[in-house]
């Protein structure tokens, strides 16, 4: 790997910052301490900052030369509302809060890149360092955009990166097109008529209706959607009843829908509503249907994905840059890619062997209570950010990734 020497030298200090952030996790829109740490370091390195977009967001501004061109690099800062099983020294100090997705590491990698960029400034233009709150369900990217992120800091393209457990450290993955799915939630309330379990003919049983409905939803995926289009309907909660001998008055279904395209999502939402309402009507029950669209699909633009791939290959070699296998997980960087060209890439986090004594018994997977970010990624991720910015803003280069 062709890592930048100065970043490698500073990596232990940045890793200490990462572990401090890991020990003090903050949930979406509550990242006040984390934002303070980021702002303090950027200021210490002579980087002007802007604070407050999306409540706790921080934007660092690194300029060099006189070109009016700019690129954005984004890291997320928030933690998850879950209990950590690890007991090593930098484990979470706050019950019910944990950096189980590596956002502490994403912040650290961008900080390490910021330090180098500020010191060397081997580019012509502006690098915007976007430290974003509330990726885990809060839509922090959307909120920063609403509050003027791209108007206040105009840039040609924006790039993001997520650690990916399971693959060997030293590997990247990037592809054009959809790489992460949209995330959407539904809640359906079936209102029937309760009664004695021994006399079901006097009732309208919402549980029976719910069972019909759940089965019918899967026919939407298998019979209404093109087989080559991706789509998942998962009913994850069914709530009904209080006693074994009582047919309840109502039953509530909740779950998620995930797709790689808005067109497929439109179809699934419409068909689910029709199935829910007509199934209830067939059994003389009432239906309340709610469908909430959360994150859109994350779709990488072709030129920017190829540009990122070439930068990655220059660092780790062509053989270590693979194609992204699309995942049905969701990511609010999708909002940034709706506004600007760019791409969202994966960097391998290893198999968990990096974890110290005191880690939990589970695997080192995302959203697992035994997860921990691999600090070996800090110099690699930071080198990628620096080389990406330098290549995009080469003094003799014009027109971005064209």
Wavefront OBJ file of the C-alpha trace (Angstrom):
o trace
v 0.000 0.000 0.000
v 1.202 3.489 -0.836
v 0.290 5.317 2.341
v 1.246 8.915 3.067
v 4.122 8.933 5.559
v 2.955 11.934 7.562
v -0.489 10.380 8.021
v 1.057 7.098 9.162
v 3.179 9.034 11.672
v 0.142 10.832 13.104
v -2.145 7.790 13.054
v -1.639 6.831 16.743
v -2.711 10.316 17.834
v -5.778 10.193 15.606
v -6.574 6.697 16.865
v -6.598 8.118 20.394
v -9.163 10.686 19.262
v -11.212 7.900 17.688
v -11.210 5.897 20.901
v -12.192 8.939 22.919
v -15.172 9.456 20.600
v -16.020 5.749 20.874
v -16.056 6.010 24.659
v -18.406 9.015 24.504
v -21.079 8.051 21.937
v -23.844 10.512 21.115
v -27.098 9.812 19.322
v -28.503 11.636 16.297
v -28.652 15.425 16.598
v -27.033 15.176 20.056
v -23.395 15.052 18.872
v -22.381 18.209 20.773
v -19.241 16.786 22.387
v -18.154 15.017 19.209
v -18.652 18.214 17.217
v -16.596 20.099 19.806
v -13.748 17.595 19.426
v -13.861 17.902 15.643
v -14.043 21.719 15.727
v -11.196 21.951 18.209
v -8.887 19.802 16.108
v -9.696 21.569 12.852
v -9.126 24.949 14.480
v -5.880 23.719 16.011
v -4.697 22.806 12.502
v -5.598 26.233 11.109
v -8.744 25.142 9.280
v -11.677 27.602 9.281
v -14.929 25.981 10.358
v -18.654 26.512 10.135
v -20.893 24.978 12.785
v -24.574 24.353 13.262
v -25.877 22.957 9.975
v -28.160 20.060 10.843
v -27.965 21.139 14.510
v -24.490 19.760 15.261
v -22.791 19.541 11.854
v -19.277 20.865 11.298
v -17.807 21.932 7.959
v -14.072 22.509 7.632
v -12.739 24.626 4.770
v -9.261 23.983 3.360
v -8.241 26.281 0.514
v -5.143 26.303 -1.676
v -4.255 28.213 -4.826
v -6.749 30.482 -6.547
v -9.051 28.099 -8.448
v -12.770 28.347 -7.712
v -13.228 24.568 -7.917
v -14.222 22.496 -4.872
v -14.835 18.941 -3.678
v -16.708 17.663 -0.618
v -15.614 14.805 1.659
v -18.164 13.555 4.187
v -17.985 11.591 7.456
v -20.824 10.810 9.871
v -20.529 11.313 13.642
v -23.504 9.729 15.449
v -23.799 6.498 17.431
v -26.585 3.935 17.832
v -29.099 3.464 20.678
v -27.813 0.032 21.728
v -25.893 -1.521 24.587
v -22.198 -2.288 24.013
v -20.936 -5.732 25.040
v -17.244 -4.788 24.879
v -15.386 -4.045 28.113
v -12.032 -2.815 26.789
v -10.796 0.564 27.983
v -12.443 2.646 25.257
v -15.856 0.956 25.473
v -18.907 3.176 25.765
v -19.311 4.940 29.087
v -22.996 5.542 28.492
v -25.468 2.651 28.852
v -27.657 2.201 25.810
v -25.383 4.130 23.456
v -22.645 2.671 21.252
v -20.565 3.381 18.175
v -21.549 0.084 16.566
v -21.310 1.253 12.950
v -17.849 2.850 12.920
v -18.845 6.482 12.634
v -16.151 7.215 15.205
v -13.676 5.755 12.706
v -15.158 7.657 9.778
v -14.712 10.880 11.733
v -11.135 9.922 12.610
v -10.181 9.124 9.007
v -11.455 12.485 7.798
v -9.697 14.275 10.662
v -6.411 12.599 9.723
v -6.908 13.703 6.121
v -7.781 17.225 7.265
v -4.518 17.529 9.166
v -2.462 16.535 6.134
v -4.433 18.692 3.705
v -4.049 21.728 5.942
v -0.321 21.181 6.332
v 0.574 20.447 2.697
v -2.179 22.013 0.534
v -0.935 20.264 -2.602
v -3.998 21.144 -4.685
v -5.675 24.105 -6.357
v -9.154 24.866 -5.053
v -11.174 24.079 -1.927
v -11.767 20.906 0.036
v -14.904 20.970 2.184
v -14.719 18.565 5.123
v -18.307 17.649 6.040
v -18.782 16.150 9.499
v -22.447 15.157 9.468
v -24.776 14.341 12.359
v -27.684 11.930 12.541
v -27.058 9.335 9.843
v -28.674 6.587 11.923
v -32.292 7.352 11.154
v -32.259 11.097 11.676
v -31.558 12.160 8.102
v -28.724 14.496 9.060
v -27.584 14.804 5.442
v -31.068 15.915 4.422
v -31.156 18.486 7.218
v -27.735 19.916 6.349
v -28.831 20.262 2.721
v -32.119 21.919 3.730
v -30.167 24.442 5.784
v -27.961 25.405 2.848
v -24.938 23.098 2.845
v -24.432 23.169 -0.908
v -25.429 26.827 -1.280
v -23.010 28.029 1.373
v -20.285 25.631 0.263
v -20.695 25.077 -3.501
v -18.826 22.006 -4.705
v -18.617 20.000 -7.912
v -18.973 16.572 -6.329
v -19.256 14.934 -2.921
v -17.769 11.643 -1.721
v -18.474 9.368 1.219
v -17.024 6.137 2.606
v -18.110 3.406 5.032
v -16.069 0.695 6.710
v -17.166 -2.822 5.725
v -16.402 -5.763 8.056
v -15.512 -9.188 6.751
v -13.007 -8.347 4.037
v -9.244 -8.057 4.527
v -7.843 -4.643 5.434
v -6.265 -3.061 2.364
v -9.238 -3.560 0.076
v -11.813 -1.105 -1.288
v -15.049 -1.564 -3.183
v -16.774 0.967 -5.426
v -19.300 0.746 -8.268
v -21.523 2.961 -10.348
v -25.277 2.836 -9.900
v -27.340 1.721 -6.885
v -25.177 0.444 -4.025
v -27.538 0.820 -1.045
v -31.311 0.620 -0.873
v -34.038 3.018 0.082
v -35.406 2.588 3.602
v -39.123 2.934 4.297
v -41.470 1.999 7.133
v -45.117 1.027 7.265
v -47.730 0.603 9.965
v -51.097 -1.029 9.290
v -53.844 -1.131 11.889
v -56.640 -3.644 11.313
v -59.784 -2.818 13.275
v -62.160 -5.745 13.636
v -64.603 -6.734 16.394
v -63.441 -8.554 19.471
v -65.213 -11.419 21.144
v -64.973 -14.847 22.753
v -62.504 -17.235 21.149
v -65.101 -20.013 21.376
v -67.593 -17.987 19.319
v -65.573 -16.513 16.409
v -68.708 -16.134 14.270
v -69.730 -13.221 16.484
v -66.421 -11.426 15.854
v -64.330 -9.954 13.065
v -60.945 -11.501 13.764
v -58.103 -9.038 12.936
v -55.431 -11.715 13.494
v -56.816 -13.906 10.708
v -56.935 -10.852 8.451
v -53.327 -9.981 9.347
v -52.170 -13.486 8.406
v -53.833 -13.164 5.001
v -52.271 -9.753 4.514
v -48.702 -10.819 5.361
v -48.851 -13.652 2.849
v -50.323 -11.393 0.176
v -47.527 -8.842 0.595
v -44.979 -11.428 -0.516
v -46.926 -11.903 -3.739
v -46.245 -8.234 -4.503
v -42.514 -8.982 -4.482
v -42.808 -12.249 -6.422
v -45.614 -11.387 -8.863
v -45.980 -7.596 -9.254
v -42.289 -6.682 -9.410
v -39.986 -7.549 -12.297
v -37.753 -10.447 -11.209
v -34.626 -8.450 -12.085
v -35.630 -5.529 -9.840
v -34.685 -5.666 -6.172
v -37.309 -5.195 -3.493
v -37.898 -6.502 0.035
v -41.049 -6.299 2.173
v -40.408 -7.370 5.763
v -43.222 -7.501 8.314
v -41.182 -7.339 11.513
v -43.844 -6.683 14.179
v -47.350 -8.037 14.765
v -49.102 -6.795 17.886
v -52.496 -8.124 18.956
v -54.351 -9.653 21.858
v -54.120 -9.846 25.637
v -55.614 -13.225 26.519
v -55.719 -16.685 24.965
v -59.503 -16.901 25.020
v -60.235 -13.454 23.585
v -60.342 -12.413 19.935
v -58.891 -8.894 19.978
v -60.515 -5.796 18.531
v -57.444 -4.793 16.527
v -54.085 -5.945 15.200
v -51.108 -3.826 14.190
v -48.495 -4.740 11.581
v -45.205 -2.868 11.183
v -42.146 -3.388 9.048
v -39.910 -2.044 6.310
v -39.718 -1.861 2.532
v -36.409 -1.563 0.705
v -35.763 -1.009 -3.004
v -33.031 0.261 -5.321
v -35.363 2.449 -7.384
v -38.117 4.945 -6.708
v -40.279 3.377 -9.432
v -40.280 -0.001 -7.666
v -40.939 1.729 -4.360
v -43.928 3.581 -5.843
v -45.388 0.318 -7.087
v -44.868 -1.522 -3.792
v -46.414 1.234 -1.704
v -49.457 1.439 -3.980
v -49.968 -2.332 -4.067
v -49.480 -2.724 -0.305
v -52.140 -0.115 0.350
v -54.528 -1.796 -2.068
v -53.905 -5.236 -0.576
v -54.330 -3.938 2.983
v -57.522 -2.023 2.325
v -59.160 -4.660 0.131
v -58.242 -7.541 2.438
v -59.803 -5.701 5.356
v -62.858 -4.889 3.275
v -63.260 -8.544 2.281
v -63.546 -9.465 5.963
v -65.701 -6.437 6.878
v -62.898 -4.839 8.910
v -61.494 -1.301 8.870
v -57.947 -0.471 7.738
v -55.546 2.322 8.667
v -52.494 2.386 6.364
v -49.375 4.476 7.029
v -46.265 4.459 4.832
v -43.239 6.629 5.635
v -40.406 7.091 3.156
v -37.116 7.513 4.976
v -33.846 7.333 3.008
v -33.806 7.157 -0.799
v -31.539 4.656 -2.598
v -27.837 5.486 -2.669
v -26.900 5.757 -6.343
v -23.293 6.430 -7.363
v -22.707 8.491 -10.485
v -20.608 6.667 -13.077
v -17.803 9.192 -13.682
v -17.216 9.856 -9.996
v -17.240 6.155 -9.121
v -14.644 5.462 -11.802
v -12.570 8.410 -10.634
v -12.631 7.086 -7.057
v -11.721 3.600 -8.284
v -8.610 4.924 -10.043
v -7.519 6.763 -6.905
v -8.020 3.642 -4.791
v -6.050 1.525 -7.278
v -3.152 3.974 -7.100
v -2.967 3.312 -3.356
v -3.662 -0.419 -2.967
v -3.373 -1.790 -6.518
v -6.046 -2.749 -9.038
v -6.418 -6.237 -7.562
v -7.538 -4.782 -4.236
v -10.349 -2.612 -5.611
v -13.472 -4.660 -6.130
v -17.030 -4.021 -7.184
v -19.560 -3.149 -4.509
v -22.131 -5.818 -3.894
v -25.341 -3.813 -3.495
v -26.789 -4.073 -0.007
v -30.368 -3.594 1.115
v -29.111 -1.493 4.011
v -29.732 2.238 3.704
v -27.550 5.341 4.011
v -28.536 8.996 4.182
v -25.568 10.016 2.019
v -28.168 9.209 -0.638
v -29.581 12.709 -0.144
v -26.217 14.244 -1.039
v -26.024 12.084 -4.162
v -29.475 13.303 -5.173
v -28.134 16.861 -5.039
v -24.661 16.390 -6.534
v -22.562 13.889 -8.484
v -20.385 11.692 -6.309
v -19.984 8.210 -4.922
v -20.172 6.213 -1.718
v -17.477 3.551 -1.333
v -16.623 0.745 1.089
v -13.279 0.164 2.820
v -12.634 -3.256 4.367
v -12.609 -3.373 8.186
v -11.155 -6.880 8.629
v -12.629 -9.906 10.396
v -12.516 -8.599 13.961
v -9.099 -9.954 14.923
v -7.985 -6.363 15.636
v -10.197 -6.157 18.722
v -8.463 -6.031 22.069
v -9.045 -8.210 25.111
v -12.411 -7.425 26.558
v -14.395 -7.463 23.347
v -17.830 -9.069 23.416
v -18.497 -12.596 22.307
v -20.279 -11.647 19.107
v -18.834 -11.003 15.640
v -17.318 -7.685 14.620
v -20.199 -6.829 12.302
v -22.012 -3.536 11.824
v -24.742 -2.873 14.409
v -23.429 -5.730 16.562
v -22.811 -5.049 20.293
v -19.310 -6.563 19.966
v -18.223 -4.357 17.039
v -15.211 -2.040 17.103
v -13.684 0.030 14.304
v -10.271 -1.131 13.107
v -7.721 1.646 13.716
v -5.505 0.187 10.972
v -7.932 1.825 8.543
v -7.122 5.360 9.691
v -3.970 5.893 7.582
v -5.499 4.035 4.623
v -8.794 5.926 4.652
v -7.066 9.254 5.236
v -4.623 8.596 2.394
v -7.557 7.881 0.099
v -9.279 11.133 1.080
v -6.120 13.149 0.489
v -5.253 11.548 -2.853
v -8.865 11.884 -3.996
v -8.924 15.606 -3.198
v -5.480 16.195 -4.719
v -6.380 14.329 -7.909
v -9.692 16.123 -8.272
v -8.111 19.534 -7.698
v -4.903 19.091 -9.669
v -3.668 22.559 -10.673
v -3.666 21.724 -14.395
v -6.926 19.755 -14.251
v -10.270 21.174 -15.297
v -13.786 19.804 -15.391
v -13.807 17.434 -12.424
v -14.114 13.761 -13.294
v -14.856 14.304 -16.991
l 1 2 3 4 5 6 7 8 9 10 11 12 13 14 15 16 17 18 19 20 21 22 23 24 25 26 27 28 29 30 31 32 33 34 35 36 37 38 39 40 41 42 43 44 45 46 47 48 49 50 51 52 53 54 55 56 57 58 59 60 61 62 63 64 65 66 67 68 69 70 71 72 73 74 75 76 77 78 79 80 81 82 83 84 85 86 87 88 89 90 91 92 93 94 95 96 97 98 99 100 101 102 103 104 105 106 107 108 109 110 111 112 113 114 115 116 117 118 119 120 121 122 123 124 125 126 127 128 129 130 131 132 133 134 135 136 137 138 139 140 141 142 143 144 145 146 147 148 149 150 151 152 153 154 155 156 157 158 159 160 161 162 163 164 165 166 167 168 169 170 171 172 173 174 175 176 177 178 179 180 181 182 183 184 185 186 187 188 189 190 191 192 193 194 195 196 197 198 199 200 201 202 203 204 205 206 207 208 209 210 211 212 213 214 215 216 217 218 219 220 221 222 223 224 225 226 227 228 229 230 231 232 233 234 235 236 237 238 239 240 241 242 243 244 245 246 247 248 249 250 251 252 253 254 255 256 257 258 259 260 261 262 263 264 265 266 267 268 269 270 271 272 273 274 275 276 277 278 279 280 281 282 283 284 285 286 287 288 289 290 291 292 293 294 295 296 297 298 299 300 301 302 303 304 305 306 307 308 309 310 311 312 313 314 315 316 317 318 319 320 321 322 323 324 325 326 327 328 329 330 331 332 333 334 335 336 337 338 339 340 341 342 343 344 345 346 347 348 349 350 351 352 353 354 355 356 357 358 359 360 361 362 363 364 365 366 367 368 369 370 371 372 373 374 375 376 377 378 379 380 381 382 383 384 385 386 387 388 389 390 391 392 393 394 395 396 397 398 399 400 401 402
